């Protein structure tokens, strides 16, 4: 029943430390769980297999909190209700908005409000805000505008819960169910748990961590911070939000009389292979930064007049790397925070320079020509062969006209 914090700056090998430690524990037949966010689970599974260097691992498992919740539901028995999909949520919220449209003062049944209601209910559940909490807040507040919004949300939240209570399970409720039943499952008890790759935790997740510390043999959590000093100013400390998470965990331990084990500080930064990157990582957001005294060889800046010249310069550099240094296209990455602006330019300019490129972006399903073709056929039927729908169909080029 203890919590151990594993901390260090970016690239200090926090995840690798966990997997190396797990590799040593594998042969001791300890029951081990590595908990990661959904998007990191596959990477974590691959790291686990590479680190332990075995074809199969029986007593260590990468798991997400959602998968753990389903496992707990299976273990305790009882009927597992059907999960409510995003589409199902949208339809349900639309029907509620439509049914109570005359009683709602603030929200109507527009598409934007459907998304707003779904997001709001999800946030309420994640942070443990119940319908009764909202009712109490509505009684307290003197703000008429806030009271109107709360009244609408209580009506929608209450009806949403009443509709799904006996038939479906909302994915957001899974973590609440996990908290309630942690004491009933044997696979958690006396296990060693590593919680990795989380930037922060919701109210639900803090409650789960509390339960895990209570029943597991040891819980290890990795946090990206430079030291354990309290966060003071978000403008001067880039680790401010992570330190808030850190001290919430420490408070959780103290409030429940758990054991806080000696923290592990990872000083070295293995990720950065050049001195320049290491210096940049440690100084870029520091108010009193240290000047880099050596010659800069591995970082270059290019001042472009516009995005077009910026991408063209990158294309020229890539051609030089491939031609002169024999670097392969697949070993070159272009990173931007504004992919919407650059994606079309990259496609056009790289085509001119004969550079193959894969752009990692989400695409609207309606932009797929096959989807457009199917929808155009349906639109012809719906609009009774109107000129607009027929011409939309013909323009797609799938007919012989």
N, C-alpha and C positions, 0 to 999 in steps of 0.2 A: 504494500500500500504506500507507494511513493511516486513522486514526480521528479524527473531529471530533465533539466533544460540543456540542450546542445545548441550553442550559438556561435556566431562568427559572421564576418562580412561576406558579401557575395563572392562566390568562387572559392570559399574556404574548405569545401569538401564535407559539408554537413551530411548530405545524403550518403556519400561514400563512406563516411565514418559509421553510419548506421548499418549499412550493408556489410561492411567489414566485420563489425561486431556480431552481426547475425551469423556470418559464416563460421565464427568461432563457437557460437551457441548451438549450431545445427546438430553437431554430434552429441551434445548433452541431452538431446531429446526434449528440449524446452518447447512449449507451444508458443509460437511467435506470430504476431500479426503486424503488418505494415499498412497503416491507414493513410491513404492519399486522396486528394480530390479526384473526381471522375476522369479529368483530362490527363492526369499523370499516371493512371493505374497501369497502362500497357508498358510505359517506359520503366516503371518501378519493377514490374514482373521480369522484364528483360535484364535489368540491372541485378536483380536477385539471382537469376540463373547464371549470369556471367560471374558474379562474385563467389557464390558457393561452389561453382565449377562442378556441378553434378547434373545428371540427366533428369533427375526428378527430385523434388523436395516435398516431403510429407508433412513436416511439422512447422513450416513457415509459409505464410500466405499473404499476398497483397490483396487488400479489400478496401472498398469505399464504405462510407457510413450508410449509404442507401442499401448496398448489398448486405451489409451487416444487419440492417433492420429486417430485410427479408429472411435472412438466416434465423434471426431470433423468432420471427413469426412462425417459421417452419418448426423450430424447436419446441415452442410452447404449445403448438397445436392450435386447433380452431380453424374456422373458415377464413381463408385469405381472399379478401374482396378484390374485385377487378380494379386495376389502377385507372384513374381518370386521365385521359390524354389531354394534350393542349387544345386539340380541336373540340373535344368533349367539354372542357372548361369554358371555351369561348361560346359554344352553343348554349350551355347552361346559363352563363352570365347574360347572354343576349335575351334568353327567354324570361329571366327575372327582370331585366331592365324593361322589357316590353310589357310584362304583366303589371309592374308597379310604376309605369311612366307618369301617371297622374299624381302619384304620391311623392315622387322624387322632385326636389326643388333645385338641386344642383347638377345632377347627372342625367343625361339622356341616353338613348340607345345607339349612339354613333359608334363606328368602329374604334375610334380613338378611346372612347370611354370604356369599351369592352376590355381593351388592353390595360387601361389605367386601373380598372377594378381588379383584374386578375393579378396585376403586379402588386397592388395594395394589399390584397388578401394574403398573397404569398409572403410579403414583408411582415404583416401582422403575425403570421404563424411562425416565421423564422425567429422573431424576437419575442415570442411568448405573449403576445397581446391578445387577450380574449374579448369576446363580445361584452362581458361584464365590465372589463377595463374601460372600453369605449363609452359604455353607458355612464360609468362613474365620472369620466372626464367631461362628458356632455353636461352632466348636472353641475359640475364645478365651474365650467367656463362661463364668462360673461360676454364673450365675443359672439355676436349673432351670426357672423359669416362662418366661423368655425363650427358653431352649433349646427348650422344647416348641413355642412359637409359631413359632420359626424353622424347626424341623423340618417342621411342617405347611406353612408357606409355601414351603419349598424343594420339597417333594413336589408341591404344586399348581402352582407356577411352572414347574417342570421339565416336568410333564405337559402344561401349557398350551402351552409352547413346542414340544414334540415333536409335538403335534396339529396345529399351524398351519404348521409350518416348510415343508412341501412344497406346501401347498394354499392357504393364505390369507396375507394380510398384515394385521397389526394396525396401525391408524392411528398408534399411538404409536411404532411402529418406523420410520415414514416419515422422521422427522427424523434418525434414526441412519443410515439409508440415504443421505439427503441429504449428511450429513457425509462419508461414505466416498467419495462420487463427485463432490464439488465440483470437484476438480482435472481432471475429465474433460470438463466442459461449457464450451463456448465463450461462451455468452451472458452468463455471469457475469464473464468476464475483461475487464478494462479498462472495466467499467461503473461508474456512479455510483449508490450505494445510499443511500436514506433509510429509517431504521427509526424508526417513529413510533407513538405511542399505547400503548406497552408500559409496564406498571407495574413489571415485573421480568422476569427470565429464568430458565429452568430450565437444568440442566447441558447438556442437548441443545442448547438455543438458544445458550448461550455457545460451544459447539463450532462451531455454524454461523457465528456472528459471527466467530470466529477464522478460519474458512475464507474468509469473505467479505472480511475485511480483507486476507488473504493474496493473493487473486486479483483483487479489484476495484481500480479506480483510486482510489476514495475511498468510505469508509463514514461516514455521518452518523447519529447517534443522538440523539433528543430525550429529555431527562430533566427531570422536574419537581422542581427543587430551588432554594433561594434563594441558595446559594453553593456553592463547591467545597471548603469546609472539611470535614475528616473528621467523621463522625457520632460523637457521644460518648455521649449518653443518650437512649434512646427515649422517656422520660417528658417531656423538655423540648424535643425536636426533632421536629416533625411530619413532617419530610422524612427521618427516620432510615433507613427501609427503602430509600428511593430513593438515599440517599447510599451505602448498602451496595452497591447495584447499580452506582453510579457508580465506586466504588473497585475493585470486582471487574473492571470493564471496563478501568480504568487498569492494574491488575495484569496482566490478560491481554495488554495492549499491551506492557508492560515485559518480561514473561516471554518473549515471542516476538520481541522486538526490532523491533516495528512502530513506525511513526511516529505520535506523538500530536500532531495539529495544534492550532493556536491555538483554544481553545473560543470559542463565541459566546454571550454573555450578553444576554438580552432583558430589559431593565429595566422597561419600561412594561407595565402591565396593561390591555389593551384590552377584555377581556371585561366588566368591571364598569362599567356606564354611570353609576352614582351614586357620590358620595363615601362614603356610608355603607357600601355593599357593599365598596368597595375597602378601607376602614378595617377592616371586619369580617374580610375575607379575610386581612389581614396581622396581625391581633391576637387573633383568637378563641382560638387555642391557645397564645399566648405567655404565659409566666409573668410577665414584666415588660412588660405591654401598655401602650399609650399611650391615654390617654383622648380620646374624640371631643369636641371643644370646641364644635362648631357645633350648631345645632338639628337634631334628627333628623326628617326629613320623609318618607323613602322606606322606612323599616322600622318596622313596628308589631308589638307583642306583645299577645296576648290570653290571659288566664289563665282557662282553662275548668275547670268543676267535674268534668266527665267527658267522654269522647269524643263523646257525643250533643250536648251543648251546644257543643262545639268545632266539629263539622261544621255545626250549625245556624247558628252565627255566620258560618262561611265561606259558606254558602248565601245568607244575607242580604247579605253584602258583594258577592257575585257579582251578585245582582239589582240592587244599587245601581250597580255599575260598568256593567252593560249598559244600565240605564235612564237614568242621569244622565250618564255619560261616553261613551256610545255604543261601548263596547268590545264586541267580538264574543266569543261563548262559546269559539270555537276558539283565541282568543289568551290564554286563561286556563289555567294549569296548577296542579294541586295536587300537591305532592311530599311523600311520607311514607316513612319507612323501615319501617313496619309495615303493609303493605297488607292483610294478613289480618284485622287488627282493624278497619280502617276501610272496607273495600270494601262490606260489607253495609249499614253505616250510610249511606254515601254514596248507594248505590242508593235506599234507602228515603227519606231526607230530601230528596235532590235531586228525587225524583219528586213529592213534596209541593209543592216550590217550582217545579216545571215547568222544571227545568234539565237540558238534555241532557248526558250524561257518557259518556266512554269510559274504562274502567278497564283499564290495561295490566297484565294478570296472566295467569299460566299457569292453565289450567283442566284438571281431571282429565277425561280422555276418557270415563270411565265416567259422568260427569254429563250427557253428551249424551243426550237422550231417544231418538234414533234408535239409538244404540249400545245403550242399555238394552233397547230393543225387540228388536234382533237377539239380544242375549245371553239375553233371557228365552225366546225361541223355542228356542235351543240348550239352555237349562237344562231346558225341558220334555222334550226328547228325552233328555237325559242322565239326568234324574231320573225318567223313565218316568211323566210326567203326575202328579207328586206335587201335592198341594193347594197347597203353598207356591209352587211354580214356576208353576202355572196362574193363581193369584190375582195373582202379580207381573206376569204378562203382561196380565191383564184390567185391572189398575189403571192401566196406561200409557195407556189410552183409544184405542187404535188398532183395536180390534175393535168390532163393532156392538152389543155387549151393553149 
